[in-house]
Amino acid sequence: MTQHFTASDTGTEQPADAPARPRAPRVYFTATVGGSDLTGPEGWRPYVRGTVVDHDVDAAHDEMTAPHVLPRIARVVDEYLEAQQ
């Protein structure tokens, strides 16, 4: 099987039939409590053409969907969506 590659605007190569990368900014949330082996906001760079805006959240990664953390995340998302209108 032959794969065709094209250069993306990040300088990396991807299959020619790869899905288009969105141009809109992305909102990313980083858990600041405890360590993590996740790549962080820069790990999304190859998948989007717009900016990746990082927001620190004072919580551990496994608490990001906890009832005391979600309202903080929802507030940032709400502000972002309102600014897009």
N, CA, C and O atoms as a DFTB+ gen file, in Angstrom:
340 C
 N C O
     1  1       0.841      -1.171       0.000
     2  2       0.000       0.000       0.000
     3  2       0.892       1.242       0.000
     4  3       1.880       1.297       0.732
     5  1       0.550       2.220      -0.805
     6  2       1.321       3.450      -0.907
     7  2       0.579       4.577      -0.217
     8  3      -0.625       4.749      -0.410
     9  1       1.308       5.354       0.599
    10  2       0.720       6.533       1.229
    11  2       1.312       7.766       0.583
    12  3       2.508       7.815       0.294
    13  1       0.474       8.757       0.357
    14  2       0.933      10.033      -0.173
    15  2       0.986      11.024       0.971
    16  3       0.068      11.072       1.790
    17  1       2.037      11.811       1.043
    18  2       2.204      12.766       2.120
    19  2       2.292      14.175       1.562
    20  3       2.799      14.405       0.464
    21  1       1.777      15.118       2.359
    22  2       1.923      16.534       2.037
    23  2       2.479      17.227       3.266
    24  3       2.241      16.779       4.388
    25  1       3.213      18.309       3.075
    26  2       3.753      19.054       4.214
    27  2       2.655      19.952       4.760
    28  3       1.996      20.660       3.999
    29  1       2.454      19.930       6.047
    30  2       1.482      20.832       6.677
    31  2       2.181      22.132       7.029
    32  3       3.402      22.240       6.906
    33  1       1.410      23.119       7.466
    34  2       2.038      24.397       7.793
    35  2       2.802      24.361       9.106
    36  3       3.358      25.383       9.507
    37  1       2.851      23.224       9.793
    38  2       3.702      23.113      10.978
    39  2       5.056      22.512      10.618
    40  3       5.937      22.386      11.468
    41  1       5.211      22.143       9.352
    42  2       6.482      21.564       8.935
    43  2       6.527      20.065       9.118
    44  3       7.540      19.449       8.789
    45  1       5.477      19.451       9.628
    46  2       5.441      18.000       9.767
    47  2       4.742      17.413       8.560
    48  3       4.061      18.127       7.825
    49  1       4.902      16.135       8.353
    50  2       4.232      15.497       7.234
    51  2       3.084      14.660       7.748
    52  3       3.138      14.098       8.842
    53  1       2.041      14.589       6.933
    54  2       0.868      13.812       7.305
    55  2       0.304      13.177       6.044
    56  3       0.595      13.640       4.941
    57  1      -0.498      12.125       6.183
    58  2      -1.098      11.514       4.995
    59  2      -1.956      12.542       4.250
    60  3      -2.603      13.386       4.872
    61  1      -1.957      12.465       2.927
    62  2      -2.717      13.420       2.115
    63  2      -4.208      13.349       2.407
    64  3      -4.917      14.341       2.238
    65  1      -4.694      12.195       2.842
    66  2      -6.116      12.059       3.126
    67  2      -6.455      12.313       4.605
    68  3      -7.550      11.982       5.057
    69  1      -5.523      12.893       5.342
    70  2      -5.772      13.220       6.757
    71  2      -6.855      14.288       6.848
    72  3      -6.960      15.140       5.966
    73  1      -7.660      14.248       7.907
    74  2      -8.700      15.266       8.049
    75  2      -8.098      16.669       8.152
    76  3      -6.984      16.853       8.643
    77  1      -8.857      17.640       7.681
    78  2      -8.392      19.029       7.742
    79  2      -8.235      19.449       9.201
    80  3      -9.013      19.040      10.063
    81  1      -7.225      20.267       9.466
    82  2      -7.008      20.779      10.812
    83  2      -7.815      22.054      10.991
    84  3      -7.736      22.955      10.155
    85  1      -8.589      22.147      12.067
    86  2      -9.400      23.349      12.285
    87  2      -8.531      24.599      12.422
    88  3      -7.407      24.534      12.919
    89  1      -9.065      25.736      11.974
    90  2      -8.343      27.004      12.077
    91  2      -8.696      27.771      13.349
    92  3      -7.972      28.695      13.719
    93  1      -9.753      27.425      14.006
    94  2     -10.203      28.166      15.189
    95  2      -9.266      27.944      16.372
    96  3      -8.638      26.891      16.482
    97  1      -9.171      28.936      17.255
    98  2      -8.368      28.754      18.474
    99  2      -8.926      27.615      19.325
   100  3     -10.118      27.313      19.270
   101  1      -8.079      27.007      20.087
   102  2      -8.484      25.939      21.006
   103  2      -8.196      26.379      22.430
   104  3      -7.178      27.013      22.710
   105  1      -9.106      26.032      23.316
   106  2      -8.938      26.338      24.732
   107  2      -8.498      25.044      25.408
   108  3      -9.139      24.004      25.264
   109  1      -7.396      25.126      26.146
   110  2      -6.814      23.959      26.798
   111  2      -6.703      24.251      28.289
   112  3      -6.415      25.380      28.687
   113  1      -6.931      23.241      29.101
   114  2      -6.859      23.399      30.551
   115  2      -5.764      22.488      31.099
   116  3      -5.750      21.286      30.835
   117  1      -4.847      23.081      31.866
   118  2      -3.742      22.335      32.458
   119  2      -3.973      22.176      33.954
   120  3      -4.141      23.162      34.671
   121  1      -3.981      20.936      34.419
   122  2      -4.048      20.661      35.855
   123  2      -2.680      20.968      36.447
   124  3      -1.669      20.423      36.004
   125  1      -2.649      21.839      37.444
   126  2      -1.359      22.281      37.989
   127  2      -0.945      21.554      39.261
   128  3       0.164      21.771      39.749
   129  1      -1.795      20.705      39.810
   130  2      -1.476      19.980      41.042
   131  2      -0.990      18.581      40.675
   132  3      -1.670      17.845      39.960
   133  1       0.180      18.227      41.164
   134  2       0.732      16.904      40.887
   135  2       1.377      16.853      39.518
   136  3       1.236      17.782      38.722
   137  1       2.063      15.800      39.251
   138  2       2.742      15.640      37.969
   139  2       1.862      14.941      36.964
   140  3       0.865      14.314      37.322
   141  1       2.229      15.049      35.724
   142  2       1.494      14.378      34.658
   143  2       2.453      14.103      33.512
   144  3       3.374      14.878      33.256
   145  1       2.225      12.996      32.832
   146  2       3.050      12.689      31.671
   147  2       2.351      13.092      30.372
   148  3       2.784      12.718      29.282
   149  1       1.265      13.858      30.499
   150  2       0.564      14.339      29.315
   151  2       1.413      15.394      28.616
   152  3       2.254      16.037      29.245
   153  1       1.198      15.569      27.340
   154  2       2.045      16.476      26.565
   155  2       1.718      17.945      26.767
   156  3       2.539      18.798      26.429
   157  1       0.568      18.269      27.297
   158  2       0.207      19.663      27.510
   159  2      -0.327      20.311      26.253
   160  3      -0.565      19.637      25.251
   161  1      -0.517      21.628      26.303
   162  2      -1.133      22.319      25.165
   163  2      -0.330      22.220      23.873
   164  3      -0.905      22.221      22.785
   165  1       0.981      22.136      23.983
   166  2       1.795      22.045      22.768
   167  2       1.585      20.725      22.034
   168  3       1.868      20.623      20.840
   169  1       1.093      19.724      22.743
   170  2       0.811      18.447      22.099
   171  2      -0.296      18.537      21.062
   172  3      -0.411      17.666      20.200
   173  1      -1.110      19.580      21.136
   174  2      -2.188      19.783      20.166
   175  2      -1.733      20.547      18.938
   176  3      -2.447      20.563      17.935
   177  1      -0.562      21.187      18.980
   178  2      -0.084      22.037      17.889
   179  2      -0.174      21.373      16.519
   180  3      -0.583      22.043      15.571
   181  1       0.182      20.095      16.353
   182  2       0.107      19.502      15.007
   183  2      -1.323      19.330      14.490
   184  3      -1.526      19.080      13.302
   185  1      -2.306      19.461      15.368
   186  2      -3.678      19.156      14.979
   187  2      -4.554      20.380      14.748
   188  3      -5.688      20.238      14.289
   189  1      -4.073      21.549      15.045
   190  2      -4.847      22.771      14.829
   191  2      -3.982      23.815      14.136
   192  3      -2.761      23.818      14.293
   193  1      -4.607      24.696      13.376
   194  2      -3.877      25.776      12.724
   195  2      -3.970      27.062      13.530
   196  3      -3.133      27.952      13.375
   197  1      -4.967      27.168      14.378
   198  2      -5.115      28.357      15.206
   199  2      -4.264      28.258      16.462
   200  3      -3.430      27.364      16.600
   201  1      -4.489      29.184      17.361
   202  2      -3.742      29.202      18.615
   203  2      -4.299      28.174      19.588
   204  3      -5.455      27.762      19.489
   205  1      -3.466      27.777      20.517
   206  2      -3.886      26.931      21.631
   207  2      -3.699      27.785      22.879
   208  3      -2.575      28.085      23.280
   209  1      -4.824      28.171      23.489
   210  2      -4.793      29.047      24.653
   211  2      -4.884      28.176      25.902
   212  3      -5.854      27.441      26.090
   213  1      -3.872      28.265      26.743
   214  2      -3.775      27.420      27.932
   215  2      -4.294      28.154      29.163
   216  3      -3.998      29.330      29.374
   217  1      -5.065      27.445      29.964
   218  2      -5.562      27.974      31.238
   219  2      -5.154      27.009      32.346
   220  3      -5.486      25.824      32.294
   221  1      -4.442      27.510      33.339
   222  2      -4.066      26.684      34.484
   223  2      -5.266      26.492      35.390
   224  3      -6.029      27.424      35.644
   225  1      -5.422      25.265      35.875
   226  2      -6.497      24.933      36.808
   227  2      -5.846      24.344      38.054
   228  3      -5.092      23.374      37.972
   229  1      -6.139      24.933      39.192
   230  2      -5.567      24.489      40.457
   231  2      -6.256      23.204      40.910
   232  3      -7.088      23.210      41.817
   233  1      -5.887      22.098      40.251
   234  2      -6.470      20.786      40.546
   235  2      -5.546      19.725      39.963
   236  3      -4.710      20.012      39.105
   237  1      -5.708      18.499      40.440
   238  2      -4.988      17.367      39.855
   239  2      -5.715      16.944      38.582
   240  3      -6.897      17.240      38.408
   241  1      -5.010      16.255      37.701
   242  2      -5.614      15.844      36.436
   243  2      -6.892      15.034      36.652
   244  3      -7.889      15.244      35.961
   245  1      -6.861      14.110      37.612
   246  2      -8.039      13.276      37.831
   247  2      -9.178      14.011      38.546
   248  3     -10.232      13.423      38.788
   249  1      -8.979      15.271      38.880
   250  2     -10.041      16.082      39.483
   251  2     -10.668      17.055      38.483
   252  3     -11.566      17.813      38.849
   253  1     -10.221      17.047      37.249
   254  2     -10.659      18.057      36.291
   255  2     -12.168      18.036      36.026
   256  3     -12.729      19.044      35.595
   257  1     -12.823      16.915      36.276
   258  2     -14.283      16.853      36.095
   259  2     -15.021      16.787      37.424
   260  3     -16.207      16.458      37.455
   261  1     -14.343      17.091      38.507
   262  2     -14.965      17.076      39.835
   263  2     -15.910      18.279      39.988
   264  3     -15.692      19.321      39.369
   265  1     -16.946      18.136      40.802
   266  2     -17.925      19.212      40.980
   267  2     -17.335      20.540      41.436
   268  3     -17.887      21.591      41.112
   269  1     -16.239      20.524      42.170
   270  2     -15.653      21.795      42.623
   271  2     -14.743      22.435      41.568
   272  3     -14.355      23.594      41.713
   273  1     -14.400      21.689      40.507
   274  2     -13.513      22.207      39.463
   275  2     -14.287      22.615      38.208
   276  3     -13.956      23.621      37.581
   277  1     -15.288      21.863      37.845
   278  2     -16.025      22.131      36.604
   279  2     -16.576      23.551      36.493
   280  3     -16.541      24.114      35.398
   281  1     -17.080      24.154      37.558
   282  2     -17.566      25.543      37.395
   283  2     -16.474      26.510      36.955
   284  3     -16.750      27.451      36.211
   285  1     -15.253      26.298      37.398
   286  2     -14.152      27.167      36.967
   287  2     -13.870      26.986      35.475
   288  3     -13.656      27.960      34.754
   289  1     -13.871      25.745      35.025
   290  2     -13.641      25.464      33.612
   291  2     -14.799      26.005      32.780
   292  3     -14.584      26.614      31.732
   293  1     -16.017      25.783      33.244
   294  2     -17.197      26.260      32.517
   295  2     -17.184      27.775      32.371
   296  3     -17.599      28.294      31.336
   297  1     -16.723      28.482      33.373
   298  2     -16.662      29.946      33.318
   299  2     -15.721      30.411      32.200
   300  3     -16.034      31.348      31.466
   301  1     -14.578      29.753      32.082
   302  2     -13.614      30.110      31.027
   303  2     -14.204      29.795      29.652
   304  3     -14.101      30.606      28.732
   305  1     -14.812      28.638      29.514
   306  2     -15.419      28.259      28.232
   307  2     -16.535      29.240      27.865
   308  3     -16.647      29.660      26.713
   309  1     -17.352      29.599      28.845
   310  2     -18.436      30.544      28.610
   311  2     -17.898      31.900      28.139
   312  3     -18.428      32.484      27.194
   313  1     -16.858      32.393      28.790
   314  2     -16.244      33.670      28.386
   315  2     -15.679      33.572      26.974
   316  3     -15.818      34.506      26.184
   317  1     -15.051      32.462      26.657
   318  2     -14.484      32.262      25.332
   319  2     -15.590      32.278      24.276
   320  3     -15.469      32.955      23.255
   321  1     -16.660      31.536      24.523
   322  2     -17.745      31.461      23.547
   323  2     -18.434      32.809      23.374
   324  3     -18.802      33.169      22.255
   325  1     -18.616      33.553      24.447
   326  2     -19.225      34.874      24.346
   327  2     -18.344      35.809      23.512
   328  3     -18.860      36.622      22.745
   329  1     -17.046      35.700      23.653
   330  2     -16.119      36.557      22.902
   331  2     -16.132      36.214      21.409
   332  3     -15.786      37.063      20.588
   333  1     -16.519      35.007      21.044
   334  2     -16.536      34.586      19.647
   335  2     -17.760      35.109      18.908
   336  3     -17.799      35.063      17.679
   337  1     -18.751      35.599      19.624
   338  2     -19.990      36.070      18.969
   339  2     -19.870      37.470      18.485
   340  3     -20.819      38.009      17.916
